Amino acid sequence: MGDSRVDDALSKVPAVTIGFWIIKIAATTLGETGGDTVSMTLNWGYLLGTALFATILVLLVWFQIVAKRFHPALYWATIIASTTAGTTLADFADRSLGIGYPGGSTLLFACVLTSLAAWKLTLGSVAVDTVRTPRAELFYWITITFSQTLGTALGDWIADAGLGYEGGALVFAALLLVLVAAYYWTAVSRVFLFWAAFILTRPLGATVGDLLDKPIDKGGFNMSRPLASLVLAAFIILCVALIPQRAGRHPGAEQPA
């Protein structure tokens, strides 16, 4: 009976720890190189690439929602699917639709705010430690996908604005350090800080991913996109296997004996 109460208290999303952020940044970097591998290296284009990754994402979200408990491999596979779909979708919005990086970023930021507002109005909280029902999980994954897509557009915008990929990575790393300082030394809402950090880790991963695979004359290291993707995937698998993964605990849940 005690075990049942503990299971009921656990979420199907992981506790937010340092390990969570390490894997998240690696996953967003893989999303950039993986998305570019399909849309550019394999010449699928942004629309077909988005269709492929969106289909995979929908299937994984469905498996995630119907799962009875937290499965680290399933969770991180879904995150990777959301970030690869975000890469191709952002590129499609920015380039194929002709609205540019500012237009794409503005549109996607509005999508993130709309998703969070609908989630808050429907369920009363957007805190990740309250994600314990199918509706909350659906809002969670919709918001995550929009935030991943926004992050890609922001990363490309900053890099194209003259800072380059190294400069863009430094800007987003500095902003994340500001959020870390706010977490430890201010009373700023932890929910706000989580979603701000979640969004900012995506452009950090996007700029690092572009830094790895873009040509040298464009400020990159000219690595093969498939090779970079394989190395990042191996690193993520290793992290998921070695870094302790536990489900988040809901507020007020009983602690195990």
N, C-alpha and C positions, 0 to 999 in steps of 0.2 A: 504493500500500500504506500509505503514511504517512497519507493522508487517511482510509483505512478505519479505522485505529487511533484516529484522532481522533474519527470518527463514533461508534465503539463506546464511547468514553469519555464521550459526552455523554448527558444526560438529556433527557426530553421535558417536564420542568418547568424554569422559568427559574432562573437564579442569583439568590440573594437579595441584592438591592442596594437602595439608596435608591429607585431608580425602581420596583422591585417594590412597595415599601410605599406609594408615592404612588398607584400604580394600584390596589392592593388596597383602600386606604381609600376611594377614589372608587367602586370596584366595590361595596363594601359599602353605601355610601350609596345608590347606584342600586338595589341590591337592596331596600332599605327603601321607597323611593319607587315603584319598579316593582311590588313585591309589593302595596303598598297600593293602587296604581292599579287592579290587576285585582280584588283582593278587596273593596275598598271603593268606589272611584269607579265601576267598572263593575258592581259588585254581584254578582260571581261568588261571593263568600263564601270562607271560609278553606279549606274542603274541596275545592271545585272549583279554586280557585287553586293549592292544593298539587298536585292531580292534574295540572294543566297544566304547572307548572314542573318537577315531578318527571319527567314524561315527556320534556320537553326536556332535562333534566339527564342522564337515562339515555342518551339518544341521543348527546349530546355527549361523555359519558364513554366511550361505546363508540368513537366516532370518535377520541378522544384516545388510547385504548389501542391501536387498530389502526394509528394513524399511525406512520410510520417514523422521524420526527424531530420536533424541537420546532417548533411553529407558534404564534407569539405570539397571533395572532387567535383560533385555536381554543382555546388555553389560557385566555385571558381571557374568552372567551364561556362556557366551562365554569364558570369561577369565578363569573361573573355569574349563571348559571343556578343554581348552588349557593346563592348568597346570596339570590336571590329565592325559591327553594323554601324556604330556611331561614326567611325572613320569614313566609310564609303558614303553614308548619308550626308555627313557634313560637306564632304567634297562635292557631292551631287548638288546640294543646296547652294554652296558658294560659287561653283564653277559652271555646272550645267544649267542652272536656273538663271545665271547671270546677275545675281544680287550681290555678289562680292562678299568678302569677309565681314565687313561691318553689318551688311544686311543679314547675312546668315547668322552671325552671332546674336544680333538683336532678336531675330525671329526665334532662335532656339532658346535664348534667355527667357523670352515670353512663354515658351512652351514649358520650361522648368517651373516658372512661377505659377503658371496655370495648373500644372500637375500637383504641386505642393498645396496650392489653395484648395483644389478640389478634394485632395486627401484630408486636409485639415477640416474642411467643412463637413465632409462625410463621416469621418471617424474620430474627429476631435484632437488628434495628435499626429505629428509627422516624425516622432522619435522612433529610431530604428528598434529600440527595445520594446516597442509595442506591436511589432510585426508578428502576429500570431494567428491571423485568420486569412482565408483566401483573398478577401477583398483588400486587406492591408498589404498582403504580398503583391497583389496585382498593382496597387498604387506604387509600392516600393520599386518594382521592376520597371514600370513606366517612367518614374522619376529618374531612376538610375540611367536608363537608356537615353533620355533627353539630356541629362547632365553629361554623359559621355560624349554625346554628339556636340553639345555646346563647347565642351573642353577642346575637342578637335578643332573647331572653328576658331576659338580664341588662340590656340597655339599657332595655327597657320597665320592668323591676323598679326600677332605680335612678331613672329619671325619675318613676315613679309614687310613689316613696317620699318625695317632697317636694322633691327637688332640681330637678325640671323638666328640660327638654331641654338648656338651656344648662349647668345644673349637672352633669347626667349626662355631657355631652360633656367638661367640664373634668375631672371625676373620671377618666374613662378616658384622657384625654390625659395626665394626671399619672401614672397607672399605667404608661403606655407610656414616659414619660420615665424612670421608675424602672428599667424593663427595659433601656432604652438605657444608662443609667449602669452597670447590672450587666454589660452586654456589654463595655463599654470598661474598667471598673475592677475587675472581679472575675473569678474563675475558674468561675463558675456554668456548668453545662452549656449549651452552645450549642443543643443539641436542645431542652432544656426552654425556653430563652428564645424560640426560634422559635415553638414551639406556644403558649406563653403570649401572645406578641405577636400571633400569628395570631388567637387567640380574642378578645383585647382590641380589635383593630382593628374587629371586627364590631360590638360595642355602641357604639363611637365613631361608626361610620358610621350605625348605627341611630338614635342620638340626634340626629346632625346631620340625617339624613333627616327625622325627625319634626319637628325644629326648622324645617325649610324648609316642610313642607306642613301642619302642624297649625294650627288656628284661632288667631288672636291672643289670644282670651280663655283659651286653654289653653297659652299660652307659645310659640306658633309664629309663623312669618312669613306663614302663610296663602297660600303659593304653590300654584298648580295642580300636582297630583301629576304629570300627564302632561308638563307643561312642565318641571318640575324633572327628571323622568326623561330627557327629551330633551336638556337642557343637560348633565346628567351623562354621558349616553352619548356626546355629542359630545366632551366633555372626555377621556373614556377613549380614544376612537378616536384623538384627537390625541396623547395620551400614548403609546399603543402605537406610533404611527407615528414619533414623534420621539425617544422615550427608547430608547436602545440596549437591545435584547433579545437575550440569549444564553442558551443552555441551560446548566444547572448541570453541573459536572464531578465525576466520581466520585473518591473517595479513591484515590490510587495510580495514577491514569490518567496515561498519557504526555502530556507537553506537546507541542504542535505545534512543529515546527522553526521 
